[in-house]
Amino acid sequence: MLSSVENQTTALAGLFLATDLVQQIATRGEYDEGVMRIALESLFTLDSESVPAVFGGKANLRPGLQRLVAQLGGTDTPKDMQITRYVLTLLKLSGNLKPDTMQQIRRGVEEAEKLRLHFDTLDMKVVSKLASVYSSNISPISPKIYVQGNPTFLQQDSHASCVRACLLAGVRSAVLWKQCNGSRLRLLIARQRFITQANRDLGINT
């Protein structure tokens, strides 16, 4: 079932993966290209056959699953409260997207898809297009997302575009979470179930 804990955990892992990237870029000015590719390519699988297929399979979500466990309290790893704020804001924001806005986003992503016929997913022409889709369609919507980090990185156009593209990927996962019947209340009351499922997906017995 689409609303299974397994699918909801997968969607959440995608959201944590994207927001972790945002935090890395904003604070350190760097990111894992493989992880970034997974996040951005999820934007081009709008009509996927399954929830894991959005991300190219569960194996690709390992960094997101690890961050999910850390943030929801399943390990001794310190929590990054900024990532938690990004996640909660994106979940709330995704619920405020109107159908016409969703269509505009889809059209923008399709235009970026055409660029991928000539350029790599991580080429700045593609990344900048995705960033503009975010700026035009998501930025005006409340609640606003305020990215905190090192101004040296955030003031660079390339880093700012990467942040916006990753936030757009975060919106994609937040919408997927809602399509799986996820909600803020569900995240609160079923937190331990998501941790257990994430550990299972990571091959960790708890």
Phi and psi in degrees as a GROMACS rama.xvg file:
@    title "Ramachandran Plot"
@    xaxis  label "Phi"
@    yaxis  label "Psi"
@TYPE xy
-60.2878  -34.2066  LEU-2
-89.2803  17.8118  SER-3
-69.3999  156.699  SER-4
-59.592  -35.8615  VAL-5
-61.0972  -47.5437  GLU-6
-69.0281  -38.7016  ASN-7
-63.6454  -39.3949  GLN-8
-64.7676  -39.682  THR-9
-62.3867  -44.9153  THR-10
-63.232  -42.3108  ALA-11
-62.6449  -40.4329  LEU-12
-61.4599  -38.7899  ALA-13
-62.5714  -38.2588  GLY-14
-67.9277  -43.6324  LEU-15
-67.5687  -34.648  PHE-16
-61.7935  -46.0587  LEU-17
-67.0678  -43.3813  ALA-18
-71.8744  -30.4859  THR-19
-64.4756  -39.8542  ASP-20
-61.9857  -43.5604  LEU-21
-55.971  -45.4461  VAL-22
-65.3651  -40.2912  GLN-23
-62.7736  -46.7774  GLN-24
-65.991  -42.9277  ILE-25
-68.6974  -34.7048  ALA-26
-99.7987  -29.8848  THR-27
-118.924  -10.8497  ARG-28
68.4761  25.1601  GLY-29
-147.366  163.4  GLU-30
-159.582  158.434  TYR-31
-78.9356  119.106  ASP-32
-62.814  -35.1037  GLU-33
-64.1205  -42.0337  GLY-34
-69.397  -40.8457  VAL-35
-60.94  -40.3619  MET-36
-61.0472  -43.4276  ARG-37
-60.6935  -45.0661  ILE-38
-62.2076  -49.2122  ALA-39
-71.7962  -35.2619  LEU-40
-71.6623  -18.0198  GLU-41
-64.3696  -23.2575  SER-42
-70.0406  -22.4674  LEU-43
-97.7983  9.98126  PHE-44
-117.344  59.846  THR-45
-71.8391  -24.0551  LEU-46
-121.473  63.5227  ASP-47
-83.2738  152.62  SER-48
-75.7327  -19.5766  GLU-49
-156.475  167.024  SER-50
-65.7434  -49.2506  VAL-51
-59.6459  -32.2073  PRO-52
-64.2784  -23.4217  ALA-53
-56.6112  -33.619  VAL-54
-107.111  12.0998  PHE-55
76.8177  20.7583  GLY-56
108.975  155.669  GLY-57
-62.5719  -30.7288  LYS-58
-57.764  -31.5221  ALA-59
-72.1839  -16.322  ASN-60
-93.2174  8.33344  LEU-61
-52.434  -46.68  ARG-62
-61.8628  -36.7955  PRO-63
-69.771  -38.1094  GLY-64
-65.021  -40.8054  LEU-65
-65.2659  -40.7499  GLN-66
-67.9217  -38.3642  ARG-67
-56.946  -49.6446  LEU-68
-61.5752  -42.8258  VAL-69
-64.5885  -44.339  ALA-70
-73.3903  -32.5895  GLN-71
-86.8853  0.0268248  LEU-72
97.9429  18.3702  GLY-73
-87.5779  -4.44863  GLY-74
-138.343  176.732  THR-75
-86.2512  0.769686  ASP-76
-64.378  131.058  THR-77
-57.6759  139.127  PRO-78
-81.2222  145.441  LYS-79
-102.316  103.154  ASP-80
-66.2422  -24.1342  MET-81
-66.7097  -39.6237  GLN-82
-63.2213  -42.2986  ILE-83
-58.4651  -41.9961  THR-84
-64.2328  -41.6344  ARG-85
-60.9199  -44.8327  TYR-86
-61.3466  -50.2926  VAL-87
-64.7966  -37.5238  LEU-88
-67.5336  -42.8993  THR-89
-63.9783  -37.7527  LEU-90
-63.6606  -42.6479  LEU-91
-69.3728  -43.1385  LYS-92
-62.0381  -40.7096  LEU-93
-61.7906  -27.4582  SER-94
-75.1414  -11.2181  GLY-95
-101.1  5.69379  ASN-96
-78.5326  123.929  LEU-97
-86.1435  156.049  LYS-98
-53.4879  -38.868  PRO-99
-68.8868  -33.997  ASP-100
-66.2951  -41.7332  THR-101
-60.6877  -38.1995  MET-102
-66.979  -39.865  GLN-103
-63.0982  -41.8101  GLN-104
-62.7683  -44.1319  ILE-105
-60.5499  -43.187  ARG-106
-63.2543  -40.2177  ARG-107
-64.3246  -41.5664  GLY-108
-65.7064  -37.1485  VAL-109
-64.5686  -34.6908  GLU-110
-67.1896  -39.4805  GLU-111
-65.2723  -35.1218  ALA-112
-60.9976  -37.878  GLU-113
-64.1423  -35.56  LYS-114
-64.5164  -30.7536  LEU-115
-70.106  -10.0195  ARG-116
-70.9199  -20.4089  LEU-117
-120.129  -21.5656  HIS-118
-130.752  156.692  PHE-119
-67.9483  155.714  ASP-120
-54.4556  -36.8619  THR-121
-90.9142  2.54672  LEU-122
-63.2406  140.633  ASP-123
-64.2027  -21.3749  MET-124
-64.6302  -40.8255  LYS-125
-72.6405  -46.3111  VAL-126
-60.8059  -43.1478  VAL-127
-64.6038  -36.659  SER-128
-64.3869  -44.4716  LYS-129
-63.3942  -38.4389  LEU-130
-62.5529  -39.3247  ALA-131
-68.7234  -32.4643  SER-132
-62.7035  -42.3519  VAL-133
-63.781  -49.0163  TYR-134
-60.9477  -40.752  SER-135
-75.4359  -34.2846  SER-136
-111.235  -30.4091  ASN-137
-100.558  -41.9134  ILE-138
-54.1318  -38.2398  SER-139
-72.0393  -10.448  PRO-140
-91.2952  142.128  ILE-141
-90.9955  151.735  SER-142
-74.4646  148.768  PRO-143
-74.7822  146.036  LYS-144
-102.076  118.901  ILE-145
-105.561  109.829  TYR-146
-84.6197  124.865  VAL-147
-105.769  142.475  GLN-148
175.634  -157.115  GLY-149
-84.8127  118.673  ASN-150
-56.3857  -29.7608  PRO-151
-57.6953  -38.3385  THR-152
-84.0857  -43.9365  PHE-153
-66.503  -23.6274  LEU-154
-85.6612  -5.57429  GLN-155
-86.1766  130.643  GLN-156
-57.0074  -40.8114  ASP-157
-65.6188  -42.2996  SER-158
-68.6339  -40.9443  HIS-159
-62.8595  -39.0782  ALA-160
-65.7022  -40.6816  SER-161
-62.7514  -41.0283  CYS-162
-61.6441  -46.9947  VAL-163
-66.3282  -38.9227  ARG-164
-63.9497  -40.136  ALA-165
-68.5197  -36.0748  CYS-166
-64.6095  -36.9895  LEU-167
-63.2389  -39.8608  LEU-168
-63.7655  -35.3193  ALA-169
-64.0197  -39.6157  GLY-170
-61.734  -41.4298  VAL-171
-56.7762  -45.804  ARG-172
-70.2206  -35.398  SER-173
-65.326  -40.2632  ALA-174
-65.2952  -40.9041  VAL-175
-61.2963  -41.6036  LEU-176
-57.3843  -43.8603  TRP-177
-68.4007  -35.9432  LYS-178
-64.5633  -25.0275  GLN-179
-90.1827  15.7157  CYS-180
65.8033  29.6861  ASN-181
-80.2625  154.362  GLY-182
-153.434  166.755  SER-183
-62.3147  -39.7352  ARG-184
-63.7674  -41.8393  LEU-185
-60.7453  -40.9674  ARG-186
-62.3135  -35.6879  LEU-187
-74.0839  -49.8764  LEU-188
-80.8099  -21.0622  ILE-189
-110.971  20.3941  ALA-190
-52.9741  -46.6922  ARG-191
-65.8043  -32.2232  GLN-192
-67.081  -36.2811  ARG-193
-69.7979  -38.6018  PHE-194
-62.6243  -45.4051  ILE-195
-61.1479  -45.6916  THR-196
-65.3504  -40.8604  GLN-197
-62.7251  -43.2662  ALA-198
-62.4477  -38.5284  ASN-199
-62.6213  -42.9427  ARG-200
-67.0623  -28.1715  ASP-201
-82.6421  -6.56926  LEU-202
80.9976  23.7075  GLY-203
-105.537  125.595  ILE-204
-86.636  130.388  ASN-205
